[in-house]
Amino acid sequence: MQAVAHQPVLFEQALELLALRADGVYVDATFGRGGHARGILRNLSAQGRLLAIDRDPQAVAVGRAINDARFSIDHAAFSELAAVLGAHGIEAVDGVLLDLGVSSPQLDDPERGFSFRQDGPLDMRMDPTRGISARQWLMTADEGTIAQVLKDYGEERAAVPIARAIAARCREAGEQALRGTAELAALVAAVLRRRGGRVQVGKDPATRTFQAIRIFVNSELDQLAAVLPVATDYLKPGGRLVVIAFHSLEDRVVKRFMAAESGRPDLTSGPMASRSGLRGLPPPTGATAPRAARLRLLPKVLPDAVQAAANPRARSAVLRGAERLAPGAAAAGSAR
């Protein structure tokens, strides 16, 4: 196997939460550059199996360079999990891992358009072979739609004036508008400066705008809501669903799903849901109706001070896990 360029956030804790069995069947639904996959493979015997999925063709190319009979990788969105498992003849698994959000290689490559720190094409697609780019969407979307996306997915307080400025730039510059990430980042910063808004120290003014557009272009929350019930369907009794989230929106989707599937409706509706900001997010596919508990919640894991200091991206990470119950078993645990 190739050497690992860097260790993923909460790496050891995620593998521990998976409770790996040497002969188990596992899914790494967000392969990235294979940090978690290599860790899983080190814990498998010759009878074990690991299936990886990634929407990014560059990540898939890295995975296909791994020469290991226990391992295979498919180019697919994780919302296509059922079809991928069916194609491989897999009827049940011992664990599914999701490491959400954008990967470090995607951020570090200006050509992918995810970063406001280096200029590059305004793309932001995790899979450049599908869908429309961020620029294509911004050039055709109306001001109201842009503002709603910035508000819903970036929690950007200045969503309306930023959307107004983006729409104005597109009208005035036509096909010359928004040619790169630097232009969009500068436009957002200019709006916030005019408004006198305060930006968190060490945080670029464009952070929330870029996050919102990226989530929208890639349908990240809808993809997440779709995969969680499917992953649970395929878990064997005792199998684990493990998810690492990096911002509050995706973590809320995970928390809401796990709470509902563990028989904790008090965490997914009513005043507590309102205070937790759970309303307005996509409901997990097929998990909206009351049902018998299928999951037992595992303790939430947060990075410690050493991990947060070593990797700034780790500061916002939340690791959640749940174990598939045998039919008729009682759920326990807490979705803090």
Phi, psi and omega in degrees: 000154178286156178292150180275127181290321179205157180269132180298158176297138179055038184301301183297321182294322179295316179295322178296320181292332177291340181051058189300133172257139184301325183257017186281168177246123186231157177236122169260100189276000177220075189301317181063244174247015168089014180300308179294320182301316180294324176295319178296315182299326179295340182258002181259147172275184178297339181272350180283167182211139177230123174252126179250151178225143170203146178276344186271118180301328179293320177295319180297322178298321177296316181297322182288350175276351178281120182260090183210122184297340181275355192238142171212157181222142179239144174275103182195157170284149183291345173292346178266019186306315183300316180295321180294313179298319178298320180296332179266002179071025181265122183260338180203151182228162180265348179186148176229130179245133176234121175248098196280166174088191182276146181270161179301316178300325178293317179294324187282345182262107182302332182293342180278340175079017180273336190257140175266358182274337177229138182286140178193174178303141182277078186257288176073004178282132174291330174239097183294353180271355183228151172074189181252152181285168177300319180295316180300320179292313182297326182289340184245344183283149177275164185303318181296320180293317179299315180300319181295320179295315180297325180286313185288317188257345178245351184049041183274118182293329181266031185303317184293308178295327177294315178299320179298318180292321178296312180298320179296318179299318180295320179293317187283321185262348179057227183293349177271358183282147171052049180287341182208169181295325181297322180296315179294317180298319179293322179297315179296315180299321180295319178298314182292325177296317180297326181278348182071021181289146180270135178248138180304135181303132180082003181245127181293142180302334183274359186306309184292322179295313180297319178300314183297313182295319179298314180299317181293311183300324182264003181050043189297316182289324176293320176299317180295314179299330180283324187279330187300311179292328179293315178302318179295320178304321187272352181288136170287158172305129185090349177289157186241139169253121185234128185227131173252122179245153184238355170214164192298326184296311181291324179295325178296321178298315180295313181300316181296316180296311183296322178296314180298318183283348177260006179079031179245067181297341179295340180266356186237001180208167176078197185302322181297320179296320180296316181293328182276357179074030184275341182287150177088356179264155182294132177287143176303134182300127175077008183236027183268333182275149176302141181204165177295147182299133177247345185235149169251124183289141176255158182301136176293145180238133175242154179294146176275178185298324181293315179295318180295323179288325183284331183219104181306328181295337182288341187300327183261003186287142174227127180251120178239148178216157177210150182248134179290129179275150169289149179307129178089352180283153181271140177276156175209169176116184185218138175257070182294000000 
